[in-house]
Amino acid sequence: MVWSRPPEVEWLTVVTGNAGLDGTTVTLSRRAVEQAAGHRGSPEEIWRTARVDRSAGPPPAWPARLALTVTPTLEASLFEQSAPLVQRTYGDTVLTAEPLRGLVLSGGLRVNVSHNLHLLDTNAIPAAEPVRSDLPRYADRLAAVERLYAAWLAAPSGSWSTRLSIGHFEEMFGGVGAEALYRPLTARWALGVDLNRVWKRPPDDALRLAPESGRNTGHASLYWEAPGAATTGVLRLGRYLGGDWGGTLELMRAFDGGVRLSAQVTWTEGPEGAQSRYGGRLEQGIALTVPFSPGGSWPQDGRLATAVSTLGRDAGQRLRQPLPLYDASVTAGYGRLTGSWPRLMD
């Protein structure tokens, strides 16, 4: 790209973004890039003359995007009272379209392969209305719509981004939701808040919402990035799907090649209807996601996922929002830019 430009071009501008959200704009000296490419310079020398600013956005002719993701997943719960290992294996096929800047449309099909969830200790802390203790009923289905939603993402100001969502967000819940994220350009921290009104999706009718099951859930979140944004810590405080209040501490690590490892621990007072009989409840889990694309007709955006956590519980359960703002913006953010800069000329 550098050598095909006219000789009068002295600066090169690279614009980043994702899902219609602005990332960063990096303006590079053409001379510094050419010297580094010819092994007479280095990425550090390019950085000295680079200018970084909030992204001005992609060109007006925003290209439509269509992505297909296939994710085989194994979830396990260890040391249940009735069994040392309880597992569920399934595969998700998700089609995501971005016909306009900021508009995301997504639908997913889940195929259940195997499970022994009937061995779960689902009555450990029962809620007045099931949150996830009825998980075996969902896993008994051969196939069902896992998600079907629309989202609108926007950046009303330089440091703020917002998301509005409606539809079926996950296997068990659908409704409406809103999120706002405050993230200064060069800061290693961010603040977010999400609010959702959701209803249970009955296992025998994947496209219906049970009107009597409405509940409110939402969290305030503080994100803190290590240098390079490869490791992120998150503290969330708020109301969970069972009506319980508490907090979640998460630690996420992104490795080269797209491998992601995350761990979380949650403490809540216990779901509504159970506080008088039970004390606080601690939930925990760890998850690993590995890119997987064997070639042929398999989608390039394939992934293998595995998780070990306490399955089928009613306490400490967060909505599995498919498009959180932080995840949508971090890949094009300043932290990832500085973290990957030493490999600029690789």
C-alpha positions, 0 to 999 in steps of 0.5 A, a space after each residue: 500500500 505504501 509504495 503504490 501511493 503518489 510520491 506527494 503523499 507524506 502521511 498515511 491514515 489508518 481508521 479502525 472500528 467495529 460494529 459501526 463504532 469508532 475505534 482509533 485513527 492512526 496517522 503514520 509518516 510514510 517515510 518512517 514506514 518505508 524505512 522500517 519496511 527496509 530494515 532501516 527503522 523500527 515500529 518504535 521510530 514510527 510511533 514517535 511521529 504517529 498521531 493517534 486520535 478518535 476515529 473519524 469513522 469509515 468512508 461514507 460508503 459503509 460496506 455491508 457485512 455478513 458473517 457466519 460463526 460455528 461454535 461447538 461447545 462443551 459445558 461441565 459442572 464438577 462435583 455435583 452431589 449426585 455425580 462427579 461430572 455433569 456435562 452438556 455438549 451443543 453446537 451454535 451456528 450464528 449468522 450476523 449481518 450489518 446492513 448499515 453502520 451501527 445496525 446489527 441483526 443476528 440469528 442463531 440455531 443451537 443443536 444439542 448433542 448430548 447431556 446428563 443435566 438431570 444429575 444437577 443439584 438444581 434445588 441447591 438454592 431454589 428461586 420462586 420462579 426458575 432462572 436456570 434450574 430448568 436447564 435440562 428442559 432446554 437441553 432435551 430439545 434437538 434444535 431450537 433458535 438460540 438467538 434472534 435480535 436486532 441492535 443499534 450501536 452509536 457513539 453520541 460523543 467522543 468518549 461515549 458509546 451506546 447500544 439498544 437491543 431487542 429480541 431473543 438474546 439467549 437460549 432462555 431470555 428475550 426482551 429489550 435492553 440498553 447499555 452505555 459505555 464511557 471510555 476515554 481514548 487513551 485511558 486504561 479504564 472504562 465505565 459501563 451500565 446496562 439495563 434490561 427488561 426480559 421475559 423467560 422463553 418457554 422451552 416448548 416454544 422457542 419464539 414465545 416470551 412468557 408474559 408473566 415472567 417479566 423481570 428487570 436486571 442490570 449492572 454497573 461495570 468498571 473495566 481495567 486494562 493491563 498495558 496492551 489490553 491483553 488482560 482485562 479485569 471487570 467488577 460488576 455490581 447490580 441485580 441478577 436474573 433471580 432478583 438477587 443483588 450482588 457483584 461479579 469479578 471477572 478476569 479476561 485474557 486474550 492471547 495471540 491467535 485469538 485464544 481467549 481465557 476468562 474466569 469469574 466469581 459471583 456473590 449474591 444474597 440468593 434469589 428472591 424467595 430464598 433469602 430467608 432460608 439460605 445465606 449468600 451464594 457463591 458462583 464461579 466458572 472458567 471458560 476457554 475459546 479457541 479459533 477453529 477453522 479446518 478449511 473446506 466449507 467450514 466458516 473461517 470464524 469458527 471457534 471451539 469453546 469449553 467452560 467449567 462452571 456451576 450449571 443450572 442454578 438460580 442464584 447469581 445468573 447474569 443475562 448472556 448479552 450477545 453484543 456487549 459494548 466493551 467487547 465490540 470496542 476493545 478490538 479497535 481500541 487504543 489499548 490493543 493498538 499499543 499492545 500490538 504495535 511492536 509487531 507492526 512490521 511482522 
